[in-house]
Amino acid sequence: MILKKLGQELGLTMKIKDNSTNIKTYSSYSHDKPGGINYQKEGFENLIAKHQAKIDYLKRFNLESDSKVLDIGCGFGSFGYCLLTQVLDSQGRYMGVDVSRRRIKQARQMMKQTGFNGQFEVIQNMNDCLQFKDINWITIFSVFTHIFNEDIINYLLIANQVLKHGGRLCFSILDIESREGLNYLNEMIKRSSRMRFKTEFYTIHSLDYIKSILRYSGFQLIDSSFLPPNIQRFCVAEKIDNKTELGNS
Ligand SMILES: C[S@@+](CC[C@H](N)C(=O)[O-])C[C@H]1O[C@@H](n2cnc3c(N)ncnc32)[C@H](O)[C@@H]1O
């Protein structure tokens, strides 16, 4: 309610779904919008710092030097760069997928610059992920925060097909039950009113909903934690054999 009022005050269109915990704010949105992090400007060392907490977290759940990692919504591949410099050895591999042609182009440029060509591959079409074999980790960072629940479930189902038995998935969400999630959403709504390229929309979830769609798509949540800078909740799930209907826990 507070968010809806805030959205109205700022002149944003806001939709709150009655039948779920999913809140979406809509404004002009393009996956190919310019901007985002510029690694040439920021420097590679800063990228490592940005992802360090995620890397340490994944290591706690058996990310190994020979892991084959698929990164959905990889952006310009900064996480891939960090994995290849910090964790993966010559047996490990990083594959990224992103809907944005612009981001894929940037990722390929970075790949060339850093010399990781052989172990670093990025593609634009999600369905092409099915060609990847032996994936034991899937990462999806800051993506479920701004796509529709239908797409999230589809991605989880694809993740289940692509992952090896016992493979793991790590993704981040904005948690509706946390102060961190709500603070961030408030901040973004304010910021979007000042930006030329309006902030897309934000999807915010409850952990119960996440558990239910995970089980539906053949995963079991094994951990969830806030990582610095304490905005999103990170969830680790493992592929399991039994799927359930949506809503059953
Ligand atoms: C906020 S960025 C996060 C990038 C990267 N995962 C990271 O943590 O640095 C979100 C990325 O998700 C991509 N994206 C948005 N919708 C997507 C979708 N439906 N499928 C795949 N990627 C998507 C965007 O193009 C963008 O590169």
The ligand as an SDF file (V2000), in Angstrom:
LIG
                    3D

 27 29  0  0  0  0  0  0  0  0999 V2000
   21.1190   -5.7660  -13.5970 C   0  0  0  0  0  0  0  0  0  0  0  0
   21.8760   -6.6060  -14.9130 S   0  0  0  0  0  0  0  0  0  0  0  0
   22.8110   -7.8440  -14.0380 C   0  0  0  0  0  0  0  0  0  0  0  0
   23.9960   -8.3490  -14.8230 C   0  0  0  0  0  0  0  0  0  0  0  0
   24.8260   -9.4140  -14.1180 C   0  0  0  0  0  0  0  0  0  0  0  0
   24.0380  -10.6150  -13.8420 N   0  0  0  0  0  0  0  0  0  0  0  0
   25.4540   -8.8910  -12.8580 C   0  0  0  0  0  0  0  0  0  0  0  0
   25.0400   -9.2850  -11.7630 O   0  0  0  0  0  0  0  0  0  0  0  0
   26.3790   -8.0700  -12.9570 O   0  0  0  0  0  0  0  0  0  0  0  0
   20.5170   -7.5440  -15.5590 C   0  0  0  0  0  0  0  0  0  0  0  0
   20.8680   -8.2450  -16.8550 C   0  0  0  0  0  0  0  0  0  0  0  0
   19.8030   -9.1520  -17.1600 O   0  0  0  0  0  0  0  0  0  0  0  0
   19.5340   -9.0700  -18.5460 C   0  0  0  0  0  0  0  0  0  0  0  0
   18.1660   -9.5260  -18.7440 N   0  0  0  0  0  0  0  0  0  0  0  0
   17.0240   -8.8460  -18.5420 C   0  0  0  0  0  0  0  0  0  0  0  0
   15.9570   -9.6030  -18.8440 N   0  0  0  0  0  0  0  0  0  0  0  0
   16.4500  -10.8020  -19.2280 C   0  0  0  0  0  0  0  0  0  0  0  0
   15.8380  -11.9860  -19.6680 C   0  0  0  0  0  0  0  0  0  0  0  0
   14.5110  -12.1020  -19.7650 N   0  0  0  0  0  0  0  0  0  0  0  0
   16.6390  -13.0270  -20.0000 N   0  0  0  0  0  0  0  0  0  0  0  0
   17.9990  -12.9290  -19.8910 C   0  0  0  0  0  0  0  0  0  0  0  0
   18.6240  -11.8150  -19.5030 N   0  0  0  0  0  0  0  0  0  0  0  0
   17.8640  -10.7640  -19.1650 C   0  0  0  0  0  0  0  0  0  0  0  0
   19.7750   -7.6170  -18.8920 C   0  0  0  0  0  0  0  0  0  0  0  0
   20.0240   -7.4250  -20.2720 O   0  0  0  0  0  0  0  0  0  0  0  0
   21.0020   -7.2990  -18.0400 C   0  0  0  0  0  0  0  0  0  0  0  0
   22.1890   -7.5540  -18.7150 O   0  0  0  0  0  0  0  0  0  0  0  0
  1  2  1  0
  2  3  1  0
  2 10  1  0
  3  4  1  0
  4  5  1  0
  5  6  1  0
  5  7  1  0
  7  8  2  0
  7  9  1  0
 10 11  1  0
 11 12  1  0
 11 26  1  0
 12 13  1  0
 13 14  1  0
 13 24  1  0
 14 15  1  0
 14 23  1  0
 15 16  2  0
 16 17  1  0
 17 18  1  0
 17 23  2  0
 18 19  1  0
 18 20  2  0
 20 21  1  0
 21 22  2  0
 22 23  1  0
 24 25  1  0
 24 26  1  0
 26 27  1  0
M  CHG  2   2   1   9  -1
M  END
$$$$
